[in-house]
Structures are given as structure tokens and as C-alpha cells.
Amino acid sequence: MTQWFGRLPDPKSLPQLVAEMLAKVIDETPVPVETEGQKVLRIFEAHQLLGCMEGDNSLSVDYKKHLWGNP
């Protein structure tokens, strides 16, 4: 005959298990999802590329002109 050492946990009912699982999930803080823009910003900051470019203030409007010449 096999002898058990220690005590087995008390069996729990299904509603009690579900309640405990939900409480644990709700209490956990979700990790914020990094957007594509945040990812780019993080990479630029890590490589000290923010504020290192000079030019006019309308780069977001006419960036193609600066990249490929006059369209």
C-alpha cells in the first residue's frame, strides 16, 4: 500500500475555481501594447536620432520632395 506524505489540497467546486481564476486575471495589470509610432520613437531615442535633422518645418507635408527630388 502506498503511503502519502503531506496533505492534499481540499477539492474546490467549479464555481469557486472560476471565481479565483477571474479574480487573478482581473487583478493582473495588462502589459501596454506598443504602437508602431511608439516603437519608432523608442528606436530613434535609443540611437539619439531625435532632433538631429535640420530643415524646414513642413517636412511632414513635402517629405517626398526631400527624399526623391521634385515629384
DSSP file (Angstrom, degrees, kcal/mol; ACC not computed):
  #  RESIDUE AA STRUCTURE BP1 BP2  ACC     N-H-->O    O-->H-N    N-H-->O    O-->H-N    TCO  KAPPA ALPHA  PHI   PSI    X-CA   Y-CA   Z-CA
    1    1 A M              0   0    0      0, 0.0     2,-0.3     0, 0.0     0, 0.0   0.000 360.0 360.0 360.0 135.4    0.0    0.0    0.0
    2    2 A T        -     0   0    0      1,-0.0     2,-0.5     0, 0.0     0, 0.0  -0.618 360.0-146.2 -82.4 136.1    1.3    3.5   -0.9
    3    3 A Q        -     0   0    0     -2,-0.3     2,-0.4     2,-0.0    -1,-0.0  -0.879   8.0-139.6-106.4 133.2    1.6    6.0    1.9
    4    4 A W        -     0   0    0     -2,-0.5     2,-0.5     2,-0.1     4,-0.0  -0.734   9.3-155.5 -91.2 135.7    1.0    9.7    1.3
    5    5 A F        +     0   0    0     -2,-0.4     2,-0.1     2,-0.0    -2,-0.0  -0.943  63.4   7.9-108.8 130.3    3.3   12.2    2.9
    6    6 A G  S    S-     0   0    0     -2,-0.5     2,-0.4     2,-0.0    -2,-0.1  -0.377  95.2 -68.9  92.3-177.4    1.8   15.6    3.4
    7    7 A R        -     0   0    0     -2,-0.1     3,-0.1     3,-0.0    -2,-0.0  -0.941  37.3-128.9-120.2 135.7   -1.8   16.7    2.8
    8    8 A L        -     0   0    0     -2,-0.4    -2,-0.0     1,-0.1    -4,-0.0  -0.538  38.5 -99.2 -76.5 146.7   -3.6   17.0   -0.5
    9    9 A P        -     0   0    0      0, 0.0    -1,-0.1     0, 0.0     3,-0.1  -0.306  45.0 -96.2 -64.6 151.1   -5.3   20.3   -1.1
   10   10 A D        -     0   0    0      1,-0.1     2,-0.1    -3,-0.1    -3,-0.0  -0.433  44.3-106.6 -66.0 138.6   -9.0   20.4   -0.5
   11   11 A P        -     0   0    0      0, 0.0     2,-0.3     0, 0.0    -1,-0.1  -0.422  36.6-147.8 -67.1 143.0  -11.1   19.9   -3.6
   12   12 A K        -     0   0    0     -2,-0.1     2,-0.1    -3,-0.1     0, 0.0  -0.814  13.2-113.3-113.3 152.5  -12.8   23.0   -4.9
   13   13 A S     >  -     0   0    0     -2,-0.3     4,-2.4     1,-0.1     5,-0.2  -0.435  29.9-111.7 -78.9 158.8  -16.0   23.4   -6.7
   14   14 A L  H  > S+     0   0    0      1,-0.2     4,-2.7     2,-0.2     5,-0.2   0.917 117.4  51.3 -58.8 -46.8  -16.1   24.6  -10.3
   15   15 A P  H  > S+     0   0    0      0, 0.0     4,-2.4     0, 0.0    -1,-0.2   0.886 110.6  50.1 -59.4 -36.0  -17.7   28.0   -9.5
   16   16 A Q  H  > S+     0   0    0      2,-0.2     4,-2.2     1,-0.2    -2,-0.2   0.913 111.3  47.9 -68.0 -41.7  -15.0   28.6   -6.8
   17   17 A L  H  X S+     0   0    0     -4,-2.4     4,-2.4     2,-0.2    -1,-0.2   0.921 112.9  48.2 -62.7 -44.5  -12.2   27.8   -9.3
   18   18 A V  H  X S+     0   0    0     -4,-2.7     4,-2.7     1,-0.2     5,-0.2   0.914 110.7  51.4 -63.9 -42.7  -13.7   30.1  -11.9
   19   19 A A  H  X S+     0   0    0     -4,-2.4     4,-2.2    -5,-0.2    -1,-0.2   0.909 111.6  47.1 -60.7 -43.1  -14.1   32.9   -9.4
   20   20 A E  H  X S+     0   0    0     -4,-2.2     4,-2.0     2,-0.2    -1,-0.2   0.895 112.6  49.3 -65.8 -40.5  -10.5   32.6   -8.3
   21   21 A M  H  X S+     0   0    0     -4,-2.4     4,-2.3     2,-0.2    -2,-0.2   0.924 112.3  47.6 -65.4 -44.4   -9.3   32.5  -11.9
   22   22 A L  H  X S+     0   0    0     -4,-2.7     4,-2.7     1,-0.2     5,-0.2   0.904 110.4  52.3 -63.6 -41.2  -11.3   35.6  -12.9
   23   23 A A  H  X S+     0   0    0     -4,-2.2     4,-2.1    -5,-0.2    -1,-0.2   0.902 110.5  48.4 -61.6 -40.4  -10.1   37.4   -9.8
   24   24 A K  H  X S+     0   0    0     -4,-2.0     4,-1.3     2,-0.2    -2,-0.2   0.924 113.2  46.5 -66.2 -43.9   -6.5   36.7  -10.7
   25   25 A V  H  < S+     0   0    0     -4,-2.3    -2,-0.2     1,-0.2     3,-0.2   0.904 113.7  48.2 -65.7 -41.5   -6.9   37.8  -14.3
   26   26 A I  H  < S+     0   0    0     -4,-2.7    -1,-0.2     1,-0.2    -2,-0.2   0.876 110.6  51.7 -67.5 -37.1   -8.7   41.0  -13.4
   27   27 A D  H  < S+     0   0    0     -4,-2.1     2,-0.2    -5,-0.2    -1,-0.2   0.753  90.5  92.7 -72.8 -24.2   -6.1   41.8  -10.8
   28   28 A E  S  < S-     0   0    0     -4,-1.3    -4,-0.0    -3,-0.2     0, 0.0  -0.523  78.4-129.1 -73.9 134.5   -3.2   41.4  -13.2
   29   29 A T        -     0   0    0     -2,-0.2     2,-0.1     1,-0.0    -2,-0.1  -0.726  25.4-125.4 -83.6 123.7   -2.2   44.6  -14.9
   30   30 A P        -     0   0    0      0, 0.0    -1,-0.0     0, 0.0     3,-0.0  -0.394  22.4-111.7 -70.5 147.0   -2.0   44.1  -18.7
   31   31 A V        -     0   0    0     -2,-0.1     2,-0.0     1,-0.1     0, 0.0  -0.646  38.4-113.5 -75.4 125.9    1.2   45.0  -20.5
   32   32 A P        -     0   0    0      0, 0.0     2,-0.4     0, 0.0    -1,-0.1  -0.356  28.0-120.6 -64.2 139.9    0.6   48.0  -22.7
   33   33 A V        -     0   0    0      1,-0.0     2,-0.5    -2,-0.0     0, 0.0  -0.660  22.6-128.3 -82.1 132.6    0.8   47.3  -26.4
   34   34 A E        -     0   0    0     -2,-0.4    -1,-0.0     4,-0.1     2,-0.0  -0.704  21.5-140.6 -84.1 123.2    3.5   49.3  -28.2
   35   35 A T     >  -     0   0    0     -2,-0.5     4,-2.2     1,-0.1     5,-0.1  -0.298  25.7-106.7 -75.3 167.8    2.1   51.1  -31.2
   36   36 A E  H  > S+     0   0    0      1,-0.2     4,-2.2     2,-0.2     5,-0.2   0.896 121.9  50.7 -62.2 -39.9    4.2   51.3  -34.4
   37   37 A G  H  > S+     0   0    0      1,-0.2     4,-2.6     2,-0.2    -1,-0.2   0.895 109.7  49.6 -65.1 -40.7    4.8   55.0  -33.7
   38   38 A Q  H  > S+     0   0    0      2,-0.2     4,-2.6     1,-0.2    -1,-0.2   0.872 109.6  52.7 -65.4 -36.1    5.9   54.3  -30.2
   39   39 A K  H  X S+     0   0    0     -4,-2.2     4,-2.3     2,-0.2    -2,-0.2   0.931 110.9  45.9 -64.0 -45.8    8.3   51.6  -31.5
   40   40 A V  H  X S+     0   0    0     -4,-2.2     4,-2.9     2,-0.2     5,-0.2   0.926 113.0  50.4 -62.8 -44.8    9.9   54.1  -33.9
   41   41 A L  H  X S+     0   0    0     -4,-2.6     4,-2.7     1,-0.2    -2,-0.2   0.915 110.0  50.4 -60.0 -43.3   10.1   56.8  -31.3
   42   42 A R  H  X S+     0   0    0     -4,-2.6     4,-2.3     2,-0.2    -1,-0.2   0.909 112.3  46.9 -60.8 -42.9   11.8   54.3  -28.9
   43   43 A I  H  X S+     0   0    0     -4,-2.3     4,-1.6     2,-0.2    -2,-0.2   0.919 112.4  49.3 -66.8 -43.5   14.3   53.3  -31.6
   44   44 A F  H  <>S+     0   0    0     -4,-2.9     5,-3.0     1,-0.2     6,-0.5   0.920 113.0  47.6 -61.4 -42.9   15.1   56.9  -32.5
   45   45 A E  H ><5S+     0   0    0     -4,-2.7     3,-1.3     1,-0.2    -2,-0.2   0.903 108.8  54.2 -64.6 -39.9   15.6   57.8  -28.9
   46   46 A A  H 3<5S+     0   0    0     -4,-2.3    -1,-0.2     1,-0.3    -2,-0.2   0.830 115.0  40.0 -63.6 -31.7   17.8   54.8  -28.3
   47   47 A H  T 3<5S-     0   0    0     -4,-1.6    -1,-0.3    -5,-0.1    -2,-0.2   0.222 112.5-117.9-102.8  13.4   20.1   55.8  -31.2
   48   48 A Q  T < 5S+     0   0    0     -3,-1.3    -3,-0.2    -4,-0.1    -4,-0.1   0.880  71.0 135.5  53.9  45.2   19.9   59.5  -30.3
   49   49 A L    > < +     0   0    0     -5,-3.0     3,-1.0    -6,-0.1     2,-0.4   0.444  31.3 108.3-101.1  -1.5   18.3   60.4  -33.6
   50   50 A L  T 3  S+     0   0    0     -6,-0.5    -9,-0.0     1,-0.2     0, 0.0  -0.623  91.9   3.2 -78.7 131.0   15.6   62.8  -32.3
   51   51 A G  T 3  S+     0   0    0     -2,-0.4    -1,-0.2     1,-0.1    -2,-0.1   0.619  97.3 111.6  75.2  13.0   16.3   66.4  -33.1
   52   52 A C    <   +     0   0    0     -3,-1.0     2,-0.4     2,-0.0    -2,-0.1   0.496  56.3  84.7 -97.2  -3.1   19.4   65.7  -35.2
   53   53 A M        -     0   0    0     -4,-0.2     2,-0.3     2,-0.0    -2,-0.0  -0.810  61.8-155.5-103.2 139.9   17.9   66.6  -38.6
   54   54 A E        +     0   0    0     -2,-0.4     2,-0.3     0, 0.0    -2,-0.0  -0.824  38.4  97.7-108.8 151.2   17.8   70.2  -39.9
   55   55 A G        -     0   0    0     -2,-0.3     4,-0.0     0, 0.0    -2,-0.0  -0.960  68.7 -41.2 160.9-173.7   15.4   71.5  -42.4
   56   56 A D    >   -     0   0    0     -2,-0.3     3,-0.7     1,-0.1     0, 0.0  -0.220  53.0-112.1 -74.9 170.8   12.1   73.4  -42.9
   57   57 A N  T 3  S+     0   0    0      1,-0.2     3,-0.3     2,-0.1    -1,-0.1   0.449 106.4  69.7 -83.3  -0.2    9.1   72.9  -40.7
   58   58 A S  T >>  +     0   0    0      1,-0.2     4,-2.5     2,-0.1     3,-1.3   0.028  55.8 120.5-107.3  27.6    7.0   71.3  -43.4
   59   59 A L  H <> S+     0   0    0     -3,-0.7     4,-0.5     1,-0.3    -1,-0.2   0.854  72.6  57.2 -60.3 -34.8    8.9   68.1  -43.7
   60   60 A S  H 34 S+     0   0    0     -3,-0.3    -1,-0.3     1,-0.2    -2,-0.1   0.737 113.1  41.6 -69.2 -19.8    5.8   66.1  -42.9
   61   61 A V  H <4 S+     0   0    0     -3,-1.3     3,-0.2     1,-0.1    -2,-0.2   0.865 128.9  24.0 -92.0 -43.5    4.0   67.7  -45.8
   62   62 A D  H >X S+     0   0    0     -4,-2.5     4,-1.1     1,-0.2     3,-0.6  -0.130  75.3 129.3-119.0  38.1    6.7   67.6  -48.5
   63   63 A Y  H 3X  +     0   0    0     -4,-0.5     4,-2.0     1,-0.2     5,-0.2   0.822  69.7  62.4 -62.3 -31.1    8.9   64.8  -47.4
   64   64 A K  H 3> S+     0   0    0      1,-0.2     4,-3.2    -3,-0.2     5,-0.3   0.875  99.4  54.9 -63.6 -35.9    8.8   63.2  -50.9
   65   65 A K  H <> S+     0   0    0     -3,-0.6     4,-1.2     1,-0.2    -1,-0.2   0.886 110.7  45.4 -62.7 -37.6   10.5   66.2  -52.3
   66   66 A H  H  < S+     0   0    0     -4,-1.1    -2,-0.2     2,-0.2    -1,-0.2   0.813 119.2  41.5 -76.0 -29.8   13.3   65.9  -49.9
   67   67 A L  H  < S+     0   0    0     -4,-2.0    -2,-0.2     2,-0.2    -3,-0.2   0.903 134.2  12.7 -82.9 -43.8   13.6   62.1  -50.4
   68   68 A W  H  < S-     0   0    0     -4,-3.2    -3,-0.2     1,-0.4    -2,-0.2   0.267 103.4-111.8-121.1  10.8   13.3   61.8  -54.2
   69   69 A G  S  < S-     0   0    0     -4,-1.2    -1,-0.4    -5,-0.3    -2,-0.2  -0.397  72.9 -13.9  84.6-170.0   13.6   65.4  -55.5
   70   70 A N              0   0    0      1,-0.2    -5,-0.1    -2,-0.1    -4,-0.0  -0.503 360.0 360.0 -69.9 127.0   10.7   67.3  -57.1
   71   71 A P              0   0    0      0, 0.0    -1,-0.2     0, 0.0    -2,-0.0   0.496 360.0 360.0 -74.8 360.0    7.8   64.9  -57.9
